[in-house]
Amino acid sequence: MEFKRDRFNGIIVDAASLPDDPQALCGAVDALVALIEHERLALAWVTLPISNAQGIPVFTAAGFSFHSCLTDQLTLVRRPFEQAFVPFIPTHTIGAGA
């Protein structure tokens, strides 16, 4: 599983790098959670395309929760400690031409 660190002490998982095998995915997510906790990262994000929907139960069992969705993808976030701030998604647009 590949990920990049963001400027807010978090990580963003590259969904294209997720293993296809369910057992391998469970192992990769367990390793990711261990890294998050060991390094005291603020947040972890993963956006799963609908073609990877079988990964949703694996991530939610590991403490990820739903954040936002589009018709063809779901973004999950893991907040390892209660004080970690999870930004909201935009709920409206303002400005000329909006």
Disulfide bonds with the S-S distance in Angstrom:
none
